[in-house]
């Protein structure tokens, strides 16, 4: 009977963690460049069951493997590209293909698919006040909103006198192993891997466009309801276990 406590409690904890992951996906369904997460669970401390005689314990027969605990194994990130949304914003960018924008934050260089940029008081291209956007030759400073951007991320514009200016080229990098990327807050990623500069034509830069998140709202709602029901069922059965144990300790114990 006591094994049920392990099964039900671990199941409730696992479902609670899964609900957190699903809720985070649903909250970020409108976040540009957000990548969906999925939690994978597994068994813990598997044990072999044997059948023996009541008196003679020789020659036990293997029945199978069991585990009393279910636990969250890890959370995977789905890096599949999302669809595109044409915004018309002069500081909105999207990547058509693999790769990441580079952001110079206070903790070091971080990487993101979110191209919803703006300019700070000094005219430098920034991401949500998290850090300046890196160009191939350093931060990109823009003097005017009268600009154009080509498919390689080269930004140029014209000053008040109509003179053409080259502001810089967006630095787009990629990595060999996405499993080594560490997902942080605000859609940023960090890694110990050395970034690889994306070559011209390998990944296109779409101007006045944002990449939507790759979250499927219908799928997330289905997973949410399934996880909630599993959590509620485990809680109800655990309550029944507690009542049975209470009766065995009070009523049966007096006999």
C-alpha positions as CSV (number, residue, x, y, z in Angstrom):
1,X,0.0,0.0,0.0
2,X,2.8,2.4,0.8
3,X,4.1,2.1,-2.7
4,X,1.1,4.0,-3.9
5,X,2.3,7.1,-2.0
6,X,5.5,7.1,-4.0
7,X,3.6,6.6,-7.3
8,X,1.0,9.3,-6.7
9,X,3.2,11.9,-5.1
10,X,5.9,11.7,-7.8
11,X,3.2,11.8,-10.4
12,X,1.7,15.0,-9.0
13,X,5.1,16.7,-8.8
14,X,5.9,15.7,-12.4
15,X,2.6,17.0,-13.7
16,X,3.0,20.2,-11.8
17,X,6.4,20.8,-13.6
18,X,4.8,19.9,-16.9
19,X,2.0,22.4,-16.3
20,X,4.7,25.1,-15.7
21,X,6.3,24.3,-19.0
22,X,3.0,24.3,-20.9
23,X,1.9,27.6,-19.2
24,X,5.2,29.2,-20.2
25,X,4.6,28.2,-23.8
26,X,1.1,29.6,-23.8
27,X,2.1,32.9,-22.3
28,X,4.8,33.4,-25.0
29,X,2.6,32.4,-27.9
30,X,2.8,36.1,-29.1
31,X,6.5,36.5,-28.3
32,X,8.6,37.0,-31.4
33,X,11.1,34.2,-32.1
34,X,10.0,32.2,-29.0
35,X,10.8,28.4,-29.2
36,X,8.4,25.9,-27.7
37,X,9.5,23.8,-24.8
38,X,8.5,20.2,-24.0
39,X,9.1,18.3,-20.8
40,X,10.0,14.6,-21.0
41,X,9.4,12.3,-18.0
42,X,10.9,9.0,-17.1
43,X,11.0,6.4,-14.3
44,X,13.4,6.5,-11.4
45,X,15.3,3.8,-9.5
46,X,13.9,0.8,-11.4
47,X,13.8,-2.5,-9.5
48,X,13.5,-6.2,-10.5
49,X,10.5,-8.1,-9.0
50,X,11.0,-11.7,-8.1
51,X,8.5,-14.5,-7.2
52,X,9.6,-17.0,-4.5
53,X,7.9,-19.6,-2.4
54,X,6.5,-18.9,1.1
55,X,8.9,-21.3,2.8
56,X,11.6,-22.2,0.2
57,X,13.2,-19.1,-1.1
58,X,15.5,-20.8,-3.6
59,X,15.3,-20.3,-7.4
60,X,13.4,-17.1,-7.5
61,X,11.6,-16.3,-10.8
62,X,12.0,-12.9,-12.4
63,X,8.6,-11.2,-12.9
64,X,9.7,-7.9,-14.4
65,X,11.0,-4.4,-13.8
66,X,9.0,-1.8,-11.8
67,X,9.6,1.7,-10.6
68,X,7.8,3.5,-7.8
69,X,8.7,7.0,-8.9
70,X,8.0,9.1,-12.0
71,X,10.2,12.1,-12.5
72,X,11.0,14.9,-15.0
73,X,13.9,13.8,-17.1
74,X,14.6,17.1,-18.9
75,X,13.0,19.9,-20.9
76,X,13.7,20.0,-24.6
77,X,13.5,23.1,-26.8
78,X,11.9,22.8,-30.3
79,X,14.0,25.0,-32.6
80,X,11.7,24.6,-35.6
81,X,11.2,27.9,-37.4
82,X,8.0,29.8,-36.8
83,X,5.9,31.6,-39.5
84,X,6.5,35.2,-40.4
85,X,4.5,38.3,-39.6
86,X,5.0,41.5,-41.8
87,X,4.9,44.4,-39.3
88,X,6.2,47.4,-41.3
89,X,8.4,48.4,-38.4
90,X,11.8,49.7,-39.5
91,X,13.5,48.1,-36.6
92,X,11.9,44.6,-37.0
93,X,14.0,41.8,-38.4
94,X,13.5,38.0,-38.8
95,X,15.8,35.2,-39.8
96,X,14.7,32.9,-42.6
97,X,16.8,29.8,-41.8
98,X,19.1,28.7,-39.0
99,X,21.0,31.2,-36.9
100,X,20.7,33.8,-34.1
101,X,21.1,37.5,-33.6
102,X,23.9,38.5,-31.2
103,X,23.1,40.7,-28.2
104,X,25.8,42.3,-26.1
105,X,24.3,42.1,-22.6
106,X,25.7,42.9,-19.1
107,X,26.5,39.1,-18.6
108,X,28.2,38.8,-22.0
109,X,27.1,37.9,-25.5
110,X,23.7,36.2,-25.7
111,X,21.9,34.9,-28.7
112,X,18.2,35.3,-29.8
113,X,15.7,34.8,-32.6
114,X,13.7,37.8,-31.4
115,X,14.3,40.6,-33.9
116,X,12.0,43.1,-32.4
117,X,14.6,45.9,-31.9
118,X,14.6,49.6,-31.1
119,X,17.2,52.3,-30.7
120,X,18.4,53.8,-27.5
121,X,19.1,57.4,-26.7
122,X,22.4,57.2,-28.5
123,X,20.9,55.7,-31.6
124,X,22.3,52.2,-31.1
125,X,20.1,49.2,-32.1
126,X,18.9,47.4,-28.9
127,X,16.7,44.5,-27.8
128,X,14.2,45.3,-25.0
129,X,16.8,47.2,-23.0
130,X,18.7,43.9,-22.6
131,X,21.7,44.9,-24.7
132,X,22.9,46.3,-28.0
133,X,22.6,44.4,-31.2
134,X,26.0,43.3,-32.5
135,X,27.1,44.0,-36.0
136,X,30.0,42.4,-37.8
137,X,32.1,45.4,-36.8
138,X,30.6,46.2,-33.4
139,X,27.3,47.8,-32.2
140,X,25.2,49.3,-34.9
141,X,24.4,53.0,-34.6
142,X,21.6,54.4,-36.7
143,X,21.1,58.1,-37.3
144,X,17.8,58.1,-39.0
145,X,14.7,55.9,-39.6
146,X,15.1,56.5,-43.3
147,X,16.9,53.3,-44.0
148,X,16.8,50.0,-46.0
149,X,18.1,46.5,-45.2
150,X,19.1,43.8,-47.7
151,X,18.8,40.0,-47.4
152,X,22.3,39.7,-45.8
153,X,21.5,42.1,-43.0
154,X,23.4,45.2,-44.3
155,X,21.7,48.3,-43.0
156,X,22.2,51.7,-44.9
157,X,20.3,54.9,-44.9
158,X,20.4,58.6,-45.7
159,X,21.0,61.6,-43.5
160,X,19.1,64.9,-43.5
161,X,21.2,66.1,-46.5
162,X,20.4,63.0,-48.5
163,X,23.8,61.5,-48.2
164,X,23.9,57.7,-48.1
165,X,25.4,56.1,-45.0
166,X,26.4,52.5,-44.2
167,X,25.3,51.8,-40.6
168,X,26.6,48.2,-40.4
169,X,25.8,44.5,-41.1
170,X,23.9,42.4,-38.6
171,X,26.0,39.7,-37.1
172,X,24.3,36.3,-37.6
173,X,25.8,33.2,-36.1
174,X,24.9,29.5,-35.8
175,X,26.0,26.6,-33.7
176,X,26.9,22.9,-34.4
177,X,24.9,21.5,-31.5
178,X,21.7,23.1,-30.4
179,X,21.4,20.7,-27.5
180,X,24.3,22.6,-25.8
181,X,22.4,25.9,-25.9
182,X,21.1,27.1,-22.5
183,X,17.8,28.9,-22.6
184,X,17.6,31.9,-20.4
185,X,14.9,34.6,-19.7
186,X,13.6,36.9,-22.4
187,X,14.2,34.5,-25.2
188,X,18.0,34.6,-24.9
189,X,20.4,31.7,-25.2
190,X,23.9,31.2,-24.0
191,X,26.5,28.5,-24.7
192,X,30.1,27.5,-24.3
193,X,30.3,26.7,-28.0
194,X,32.2,28.9,-30.4
195,X,29.7,30.6,-32.7
196,X,30.1,30.2,-36.5
197,X,29.5,33.2,-38.7
198,X,26.7,32.6,-41.1
199,X,27.8,33.1,-44.7
200,X,26.0,35.3,-47.2
201,X,23.0,33.6,-48.7
202,X,22.9,30.9,-46.0
203,X,20.3,32.6,-43.8
204,X,18.2,35.4,-45.1
205,X,17.3,38.5,-43.1
206,X,13.8,39.7,-43.6
207,X,13.2,43.4,-42.9
208,X,10.1,44.9,-41.4
209,X,9.1,41.3,-40.4
210,X,9.0,39.3,-37.2
211,X,9.2,35.6,-36.7
212,X,6.2,34.2,-34.8
213,X,6.6,31.7,-32.0
214,X,6.4,28.1,-33.0
215,X,3.8,27.3,-30.3
216,X,0.7,25.5,-31.4
217,X,-2.1,26.8,-29.2
218,X,-4.4,23.9,-29.8
219,X,-1.7,21.3,-29.0
220,X,-0.8,23.2,-25.8
221,X,-4.4,23.4,-24.7
222,X,-4.8,19.7,-25.2
223,X,-1.7,19.0,-23.2
224,X,-2.8,21.4,-20.5
225,X,-6.1,19.6,-20.0
226,X,-4.5,16.2,-20.0
227,X,-1.9,17.2,-17.5
228,X,-4.5,18.9,-15.2
229,X,-6.7,15.8,-15.2
230,X,-3.8,13.5,-14.4
231,X,-2.8,15.8,-11.5
232,X,-6.4,16.0,-10.2
233,X,-6.8,12.2,-10.4
234,X,-3.6,11.6,-8.5
235,X,-4.6,14.0,-5.8
236,X,-8.0,12.3,-5.4
237,X,-6.5,8.8,-5.1
238,X,-3.8,10.1,-2.7
239,X,-6.6,11.5,-0.5
240,X,-8.2,8.1,-0.5
241,X,-4.9,6.5,0.5
242,X,-4.6,8.9,3.4
243,X,-8.1,8.1,4.6
244,X,-7.4,4.4,4.5
245,X,-4.2,4.7,6.4
246,X,-5.9,6.9,8.9
247,X,-8.5,4.2,9.5
248,X,-5.9,1.5,9.8
249,X,-4.1,3.4,12.4
250,X,-7.2,4.3,14.5
251,X,-9.9,1.7,14.0
252,X,-7.9,-1.4,13.1
253,X,-5.1,-0.5,15.6
254,X,-7.6,-0.7,18.5
255,X,-8.5,-4.3,17.6
